[in-house]
Amino acid sequence: MSDWISVAEKLPPENKIVDTRIDDGKYKRNEQPLKRRGNLWYQPDGSMYVYYTPTHWRWPEGEDT
């Protein structure tokens, strides 16, 4: 599995499902697959966006690109 990438360093491509999480250096939380469209992050099916911005992302297992 790939390493986590900070969204401050590099954003994932739009409309690609990636693993995301919030990591503030003390706690890791909200780990889930999401896809980005502009500044918003959506559930994989695109039905709704989440009310936070992940701090880190990575390619799902088997999809290192």
N, C-alpha and C positions, 0 to 999 in steps of 0.2 A: 504494500500500500504506500502511496506517495506521502511526502511530508506536507504538513500544513503550510499554507502560504498566507501571509498577511494581506488583507485587502488594501492596506495603505501602500503596499509595495506593488501589487499587481492584482487587477480584477480578472475574474474568469470571463470567458466569452459570453455574450448574451445568448439567452435561450438554450444553454447547455446545463443539464442537471449536474450539480456538484455537491459534495458533502460540505456542510458548513457548521460553524460553531462560534460561540463567543468565548474568548479566552482573555481574561483581564490580568493574567499573570498569577492570580491567586486561585481562581476557580475556572473550570471549564463547564459550559452549560449550553443549552439549546442546540445540541447536535442533531442535525437533520438534513436531508437532501432538499435543496432549493435551486431555483434558477433565477438569474438576474435579468431584468429588463430595465435598462437605464439605471436610475438610482433606487429602484424598488426590487425586492426579493420576493419571489412567488413560490407557492407550493408547486411540486413537480407537475401537477395536472393544470396549473395556471388558474385555478378557481379563485384564489385569493392571495393577497400579499401578506407578509408578516409585518408586525409593528416594531421591528428593530432592524438594525443592520449588523450582519455577522462581522466578526473581526478577522476570521480566518476561513479558508476554503481549501479543498483538495479534490483531485479527480477521484471518482468512485473506484473501488477495487476493480482491476482489470481494464481500466480506461485511461491509463497514463498517456497524456498527450503533450 
